[in-house]
Amino acid sequence: MKRILVAVMLLASYTGTYSQACCCSSAGGSYSILPNLDKHVVGIRYSYADYNTTIYPAMNMTMANGDLMSMSGTGKAALERMNTLDVFGRFSLPKRFHISVFLPVHILSEKSESGVQRSAGIGDLSLLLQYSVFDPAKCNGEKSKHQLKLGAGVKAPTGKFEMTPDGMFNTDLQMGTGSVDFLFNATYTYRYEKFGFNIFSAYKKDLVNKQQFRFGDKLREGVNAFYVLRPVKDITLTPTAGLNYDHAFFNFYQKQKLTYTGGDYISASAGLDIYYKQFALSTSVSPMLMSWLNWSGEPIQRLTFEAGFYYSF
């Protein structure tokens, strides 16, 4: 722990922040701060998110060219909860490359006046290859350290995807997208003595699935600040605080743009990472601050929480 270079392991396939978006990770939003970039890391992460939404029967929705023209009947208020357990591994390769593997298991629930619906299963498997642009052994001094990581990856449709024959969803939360998707990210981290920050950007490119549905691409950008504390020997505490911006593009069904989907979101984050020798414990909470949705019936995220336990070797 004498040479901790703090960097964010951002999972670009972040989860269900968006309407009808699958729980394909993280998403994640993002993985917490992890040290020891020259070592292998394995671990598990638990995340929780809940959403306020309104359920309308598919037969009551009138569509024209992807536009929501009218809505008959009264929608039912519902609370959707998403619990996810991610199995995570990051492995160092030669030439400053790293490869990360993510396999999520989801437990989903939707509570309304009609009762509670639950489902559980494996989500979409993701692989992410990252490259460290700067060599930590050459560019980091005693007081200042910095790192730039560029990544690209792929997400396989291992999670279950369901929709009705008329192109509607029984629930907004899905186990997977049903499609092969591509992941891209970039993270720059700078630290001077005990203070530091990182700036990150991630993009998820979705393809069409077998049901002729394509989820809108996802963009996430943000900034995080951190402070490194060493209260006792072999223990390091790193509190963090940040601000995130998310944009969800329009979904498509049978090549038709669904203009009532997508939107913009701003959320805050606060967390604490604890390091002891080769072990790390990470926690964070992210309340939603503002959202601009293309339709009032879109699920509105209220809060996300995550906690992870990691081992480096």
N, C-alpha and C positions, 0 to 999 in steps of 0.2 A: 504493500500500500504506500510505499515511499514515493512512487511516481505515478500518481493517479491522473490520467487524462480523462476528463469527464466528457462524455458524448451521448447523444440521444440515439437510441435504437428505435427509429420511427417505423411502425408498421403501416405501410401505405394502404393496405386493404382494410381500412378502419370500418367499424361496424355501424349498422343501422341508425346513423344519425339522421337519415333521410327517409322520406316516405317511400314505402314499398322497397326499401333497400334491404338487402339480405344482411344477416348477421355474419359477415364473412371474415370476422377476426376477433378487430379489433375494434378496425378500424380505430376506435381508436382513433379512439383514437390513436394513441402512440404508446410505444414502450418507454418505460422510465429510464432514468439515467443509469448507465452501467459502466464500470471502470474496466481496466485490464484489457485494452483492445488487442493485445498481442496473445491473448489466451482464449481457450475454448470456454463457452458458457452454456450451461443447461439450466432449465428451470420451469416453473409453472406460474401462471398468472390467472387470478380470478378477477373478473370485471362484472359490474352491474350497471344497467341503465334502465330508466323508465320513461314512458311517453304518455302524454295525454292525446287522445285521438277521438274521432267521431266516425262511427260505422254506419254506412249507408248501403242498403241492399243494391246489388248490381242492377236489378231490373228497374230501379227507380232513377238511374243515371242516364241522362240523354246526352250523347256525344255527337260532335260533328267536326271532322277534320282535326281530331285530337283536342278540341276545345270542349270544356264542360259547359253545355248550353243551359241546362236546367236540372234541378234536383227536386223530386217530389217526395213527400213524406218527411218524417222527422228522424234525423240521425240519432243513434244511440251513443252516449258518451262511454268511453272505455279507457281503462288504464292498462297499458302494455308493459310487461317487464321482461328484460333479457338478462339472463345469467350465463356467463361464458367462462369456461376453464380452458386456457391455452396451454398446450405443451410446447415449449420453446427450446431451440438449440441454435447457438451461433458458433461456427467453427472457423478457425484461422487457416488461411491458405497461403502459399508462397506469394511473393511480390505484393504484399500489403492488401490482399483480397480477403474477404470474409463472406461466408455463405450462412444465411439464417433460414431456419425451417420453423413454420408455425402450423400447428394442428389444433383447431378449436373444437370444443364440445359445448353445445348450446342447450339451455333449458329455457323455453319461452312460455309465457302465459299472457292471456288477455282476459281481463275481468270487466264485465258489463252487467246490465240488468238481466241479461239472458243467462248469466252464469259465468263460469270460468272455463276457458279452454287452455289446455296445456299440450306441449309437444317437446320432444328432446331428441338429440341426435348429433352426429358429427357434422361439422361445418366444412368450409372449403379449405383445402390444404394450400399453403403459400410457400414459395421459395424466393428468397431475395439475395442477390449477389451484390456486395458493396466493395468499393475500392477506396482506400485511404490515400487521398491526393498528397498529403504531407506525411513525411516519415517522422513519427514521434521521436525517434532516437536522434534526429538531426536538427529538428526545427523547434524543439522545446527547451527553454532555458530553466534556470532555477526558480524564477518568479513568474514568468509567463509561459503559457502552453496554449497551443491551438491545434485544431484538426478540421479537415474538410473531408466528408465522406459522400460519395456518389453511389447510388444504387439503382438496380433494375431487377425486376423479377416477374414471376408468373403465378397465377392462382388457378388451381385445378378445380373443376366442378364436382367435388366429392360430397358436398352438402346437398340435401334434398330441396327441390324447388317445386312449388305447387301453385296452380292458378286454375280458375274455372274456364270452361270452353268459351265464354264470352269475353275473356281477357281480364277478368277481375280477380282480386285476391280475397280469400277467406279471412286472412289476417295480414297485417302490414309486415310482420316479422317473418322472415324466411331463414331456413338453415343455410342456403347458398343461393348464388345467382343462376345456377344451371348453365353457366357459360365459362369459357376460358377467358381470363382477364389479365391485363398487364399492369405492372407496378413500377413506379419511378419515384425516386426521392433524392434529396440533397440536404445535408446538415452541416452547418459550420458552427464550431464551438470554440470559444476563447475564454481563457482563465488567466487572471492576474492575481497571484498569491491566493487568497481565500475566496475572492469574488470571481464570478464568471457569468457568461450567457451563451445561449445558442439560438440560432435562427434556422428554421427548417421549412422545407416545402415538399409536398408529396402529391402525386397525381396517380389516379387509378383509371385505366382505360378499359371499359367493358365492351364485350362482344355480344352478338346475338346468340340466344340459347335455342334449344330445339323447339320451344313453344313460340318462336318468333318474337320473343320479348327481349328488349335490350335495356338494362338499367343505365341511367345517365352516368356519365363520367363524374368522378369526384376529385375535388381540389381542396387541399388543406395547407394552410400556412400559419406560422406562429413564431413566437419568441418566448424564451424561458430564461429566467435569471436564477442563479443558485449561489449558495454560500457554503464553504467547506469548514466543518468543525471537527476537532479531534479532542474530545473531553478526557479520554483515557487512552492508554496504549492499545493499539490494534483495533480501535473502534473509530469509525469516521461517520459523522452525521452530515447530511446534505439536504437542507430545506430548499424547496424550489417554489417558484411562482411564475405564472405565465399567462399569455393571452393568445387565443386561437381564432382563426377565421376559416370557415368551411363554405364551399359552394357546391351545390348539387345541380348538375345539368339536367335537361329534360330526359324523361324515359321515352322509349319508342316501342310500339306494338304493331307488328306487321308493316314495318317501315313508316308508320304514322307517328308523328311527334305528339306526345301527350303533354300539352301546354299547361295542364293543371298540376304537373309534378315539379319537383325541384325547389330550390330556394337558397337563401343565404343565412348563415348563422355566425354568431360571435359568442364564444364561451371563455370563461376564466379557468385557471387551474392552480391548485396548490398541493404540494406533496412533501414527503420526507423519505429519503433513502438512508438506510443504515448498512454500513459495511463492517464485517468482522472477518479478517483474514481472507479466506477464499469465498466467504458467504456474503450475500446481499439480500436485504429485505426492502421492498419498495412499496409505497402507498401514495395514492393521490386521489383528489376529488375535483370534479369539473362541473360547476353549475352553469347552466345556460343563461347568458345575459340578454341577448337580443336575437330575434329571428324575423326574416322576411320571406314568407312562403308564397308560392304562386296560387295556392288555394287554401282556404281556411280549414278544409277537412284533412289536411296533411297532419301526420303525427308531429307533435311538438315535444321535443326532448326536454326533460326537466333537470335531470341530474345523472351524472355517471360517477362511478367509484371503481377503483382498481387496486389490487394488492398482489405483489409477486414475490417469489422466493427463488434465488438464483445461486448457482455454484460455479466457480471458475476453476479451471485446471489446465 
